[in-house]
Amino acid sequence: MVQTSGTSSHQFGRRQSRDSWVEHIFVGDGANNQIITLARETGEVLSKFGQSGRMAGQFKYIHNLAIDSKGDIYTAEVGWGRRAQKFMPAN
């Protein structure tokens, strides 16, 4: 479980590279329908995105997440979401 701003969330998916140079951990927060980015070294919350809903960028029960070599994040949802989404890093 991840504690964020006094509310609890449930980790449905988490991805962390074994490579020591990777700086971030991505957590799929299924209870709050968002992706949380943590600093690998400190666990500090760096950013969050997403909200509950059916539109692009919204989630309903994030179940899995994956990251490719380009840093793109892929999510899969269960419940009435039942879809996959792709998010590309903003540079």
C-alpha positions as CSV (number, residue, x, y, z in Angstrom):
1,M,0.0,0.0,0.0
2,V,1.2,3.5,-0.8
3,Q,0.3,6.4,1.5
4,T,-0.4,9.6,-0.4
5,S,-1.7,12.9,1.1
6,G,-3.4,11.1,4.0
7,T,-5.4,8.8,1.7
8,S,-4.5,5.1,1.2
9,S,-4.3,3.5,-2.1
10,H,-3.9,-0.1,-3.3
11,Q,-1.0,-1.1,-5.5
12,F,-2.3,-3.2,-8.4
13,G,0.8,-3.0,-10.4
14,R,4.4,-1.8,-10.0
15,R,7.4,-1.7,-12.3
16,Q,10.9,-1.2,-11.3
17,S,14.0,-1.9,-13.4
18,R,16.9,-4.0,-12.0
19,D,19.2,-1.5,-13.7
20,S,20.8,0.7,-11.1
21,W,20.7,3.8,-13.4
22,V,16.9,3.8,-13.5
23,E,15.6,6.6,-11.3
24,H,11.9,6.0,-11.1
25,I,9.3,3.4,-9.9
26,F,5.9,3.5,-11.4
27,V,2.9,2.3,-9.3
28,G,-0.6,1.5,-10.7
29,D,-2.9,2.7,-7.9
30,G,-6.1,0.8,-8.6
31,A,-8.1,2.3,-5.7
32,N,-7.5,5.9,-6.8
33,N,-7.2,5.1,-10.5
34,Q,-3.9,6.8,-11.1
35,I,-0.2,6.1,-11.9
36,I,2.2,7.3,-9.3
37,T,5.9,8.0,-10.1
38,L,8.3,7.5,-7.1
39,A,11.9,8.3,-6.8
40,R,13.7,5.0,-6.7
41,E,16.3,6.1,-4.0
42,T,13.9,7.8,-1.6
43,G,10.4,6.6,-2.4
44,E,9.3,10.3,-2.6
45,V,6.2,10.8,-4.8
46,L,7.3,12.8,-7.8
47,S,4.1,12.9,-9.8
48,K,0.7,11.3,-10.3
49,F,-1.6,11.2,-13.3
50,G,-5.1,9.8,-14.1
51,Q,-8.5,9.7,-12.5
52,S,-11.5,7.5,-12.5
53,G,-13.4,7.3,-15.8
54,R,-13.8,5.8,-19.2
55,M,-12.0,8.4,-21.4
56,A,-8.4,8.5,-22.5
57,G,-6.1,9.1,-19.5
58,Q,-8.7,7.9,-17.1
59,F,-8.8,4.5,-15.4
60,K,-11.1,2.0,-13.8
61,Y,-9.1,-0.6,-11.8
62,I,-5.6,-0.5,-13.2
63,H,-4.5,-4.1,-13.1
64,N,-1.2,-4.2,-14.8
65,L,1.4,-1.8,-16.1
66,A,4.5,-2.2,-18.2
67,I,7.3,0.1,-19.5
68,D,9.1,-0.4,-22.8
69,S,12.7,0.6,-23.6
70,K,11.5,4.1,-24.8
71,G,9.9,4.9,-21.5
72,D,6.3,4.4,-22.8
73,I,3.9,3.2,-20.1
74,Y,1.3,0.6,-20.9
75,T,-1.7,0.0,-18.6
76,A,-4.4,-2.7,-18.5
77,E,-7.6,-2.4,-16.7
78,V,-10.2,-4.8,-15.3
79,G,-13.8,-4.2,-14.3
80,W,-15.8,-2.1,-16.8
81,G,-12.5,-0.6,-18.0
82,R,-11.3,-3.8,-19.8
83,R,-8.8,-2.0,-22.0
84,A,-5.1,-1.1,-22.5
85,Q,-3.7,2.4,-22.8
86,K,-0.3,3.7,-23.8
87,F,1.3,6.8,-22.4
88,M,4.4,8.4,-23.8
89,P,6.8,10.6,-21.7
90,A,6.7,14.3,-22.3
91,N,10.1,15.7,-23.1
